[in-house]
Amino acid sequence: QIFTGRGCPFLCSFCSWPENLMGRRLRFRSVENIILEFQYVVENISFVKEIFIEDDTFTLQKERVRNFCAALIDRKITISWSCNARADLDIDTLTLMKKAGCRLVIVGYESGSDGILKSIKKGITIEQAKKFTRDAKNAGLLVHGDFIIGLPGETDATAQATLDYILEIKPDIIQV
C-alpha cells in the first residue's frame, strides 16, 4: 500500500475518515515522486506483485491520474495496481488506467436509492454510477463495490433497491 495524496473534499455524512484521519485539505505527491516509488518497488522488492494506492480517492484529479498512467507506460513500469476511485470517471481515463496496469477499482456506491445518496451528500447519482460501472468493465477493470445498508432514512424499499442495484450492476466483489 502507498499513499499518493491525502484528504477528501467531499462531505458524505456517513464517512468519518476526513474528520478523523486524513482531513479535508487535499495534499498530493507529485507524479514524478509516485513513479519513482513504483520504480523502486519493481526494481528492489521483486516479491511485490501489486501496489494498492490507499488514497481516500486516488481519482480526484483526472489529469493527475492520466499523467501518472502515461508516465508508467512511457517508462515501461509494469506492475499491477489498484486504487480507491469515485464513480465519476470517464471511459478514456479508465481505459488508460487499465493500459497502465490498473487491475481493480474500489468504489463507494453506498446505496441503490438516489434519495439516500442525496441525503448522505454523496454527490453521485445512480445513473452516473451505472455508467461508470459499465465503462470500468468495458475498460477491463475489476470493480469492488462498497454498499451500506442502514443509512439514515433507510427503509425496506430502499434496502431492496440497493440489493436490486447490486444485482443489476454486478460488481466483481462486494462489501456490504
C-alpha positions in Angstrom: 0.0 0.0 0.0 1.1 3.5 -0.8 -0.4 6.9 -0.4 -0.1 9.4 -3.3 -2.3 12.0 -1.6 -4.3 12.7 1.4 -7.6 14.4 2.1 -11.1 14.3 0.8 -13.1 17.4 -0.2 -16.5 15.6 -0.2 -19.0 15.9 2.6 -20.5 12.4 2.7 -22.3 12.5 6.0 -21.6 8.8 6.9 -17.8 9.0 6.5 -15.5 9.7 9.4 -12.2 9.4 7.5 -11.8 13.0 6.6 -12.7 14.2 10.1 -10.6 11.6 12.0 -7.8 10.6 9.7 -6.8 12.5 6.5 -8.6 15.8 6.7 -10.5 17.7 4.0 -7.5 19.7 2.7 -6.0 17.9 -0.3 -2.3 17.2 -0.4 -0.7 15.4 -3.3 2.6 13.9 -4.0 4.0 14.7 -7.5 3.5 12.2 -10.3 7.3 12.0 -10.6 7.6 11.1 -6.9 5.0 8.4 -7.2 6.6 7.0 -10.4 9.9 6.8 -8.5 8.3 4.8 -5.7 6.7 2.4 -8.2 10.0 2.0 -10.0 11.8 1.4 -6.6 9.3 -1.4 -5.7 9.6 -3.1 -9.1 13.5 -2.9 -9.0 14.1 -3.7 -5.3 11.2 -5.6 -3.9 10.5 -8.2 -6.5 8.1 -10.3 -4.4 5.6 -7.4 -4.5 3.1 -8.3 -7.2 0.6 -5.4 -6.8 0.6 -1.9 -5.3 -2.6 -0.6 -3.8 -3.0 3.2 -3.8 -4.6 3.8 -0.5 -5.6 7.5 -1.0 -9.2 8.3 0.1 -9.9 8.8 -3.6 -6.9 8.4 -5.9 -9.0 9.6 -8.9 -9.9 13.0 -7.5 -7.9 14.8 -10.2 -8.4 13.1 -13.5 -5.5 15.0 -15.2 -3.1 13.8 -12.5 -4.3 10.2 -12.9 -3.8 10.5 -16.7 -0.3 11.9 -16.2 0.5 9.1 -13.8 -0.7 6.4 -16.2 1.1 8.0 -19.1 4.4 8.1 -17.1 4.0 4.4 -16.1 3.5 3.5 -19.7 6.3 5.7 -21.0 8.8 4.3 -18.5 7.6 0.8 -19.1 6.9 0.2 -15.4 4.8 -2.9 -15.4 3.3 -3.8 -12.1 -0.3 -4.4 -11.3 -2.0 -1.7 -9.2 -5.4 -0.9 -7.7 -7.0 2.1 -6.2 -10.0 3.8 -4.5 -12.0 5.6 -7.2 -15.0 7.8 -7.3 -17.9 6.7 -9.7 -17.4 9.7 -11.9 -14.5 8.7 -14.2 -14.9 8.7 -18.0 -14.1 5.7 -20.2 -11.0 7.2 -21.6 -9.4 7.6 -18.1 -10.5 4.1 -17.1 -9.1 2.6 -20.3 -5.8 4.4 -19.8 -5.7 3.2 -16.2 -6.1 -0.4 -17.4 -3.4 0.1 -20.0 -1.0 1.4 -17.3 -1.6 -1.7 -15.2 -4.6 -1.0 -13.0 -6.4 -4.2 -12.2 -9.2 -3.1 -9.8 -11.1 -0.1 -8.6 -12.8 0.1 -5.2 -15.9 2.3 -5.4 -18.2 3.6 -2.7 -21.6 3.1 -4.3 -23.2 3.2 -0.8 -26.9 2.9 -1.9 -29.2 2.0 -4.7 -31.5 4.9 -3.8 -31.0 8.4 -5.2 -32.9 9.7 -2.2 -30.5 8.1 0.2 -27.5 9.2 -1.8 -28.8 12.8 -1.7 -29.5 12.7 2.0 -25.9 11.5 2.7 -24.4 14.1 0.4 -22.7 11.5 -1.8 -22.7 13.8 -4.8 -23.1 10.9 -7.3 -26.4 9.6 -8.8 -27.4 6.1 -9.5 -27.2 6.8 -13.3 -23.7 8.2 -13.0 -22.6 5.2 -11.1 -24.2 2.8 -13.5 -22.4 4.4 -16.4 -19.1 4.4 -14.5 -19.6 0.7 -13.8 -20.3 -0.2 -17.5 -17.3 1.9 -18.5 -14.9 0.3 -15.9 -16.0 -3.2 -17.0 -15.6 -2.2 -20.7 -12.1 -1.0 -19.9 -11.3 -4.4 -18.5 -11.2 -3.3 -14.8 -12.5 -5.4 -11.9 -15.0 -3.5 -9.8 -15.1 -3.8 -6.0 -18.4 -2.2 -4.8 -18.9 -0.9 -1.3 -22.5 -0.6 -0.1 -24.1 0.4 3.2 -27.5 -0.9 4.5 -29.0 1.1 7.3 -28.0 4.6 6.4 -30.3 7.4 7.8 -33.7 7.2 6.2 -33.2 3.6 5.1 -36.5 1.7 4.6 -37.2 -1.8 3.5 -37.9 -0.4 0.0 -34.5 1.5 -0.2 -32.6 -1.5 1.1 -34.3 -3.7 -1.5 -33.4 -1.0 -4.1 -29.7 -1.4 -3.1 -29.9 -5.2 -3.4 -31.5 -4.9 -6.8 -28.9 -2.3 -7.8 -26.1 -4.7 -6.8 -27.7 -7.4 -8.9 -28.0 -5.0 -11.8 -24.5 -3.6 -11.9 -22.9 -6.9 -10.9 -19.7 -5.7 -9.2 -17.0 -8.3 -9.3 -16.6 -8.1 -5.5 -19.0 -6.6 -3.0 -18.6 -5.3 0.6 -21.8 -4.5 2.4 
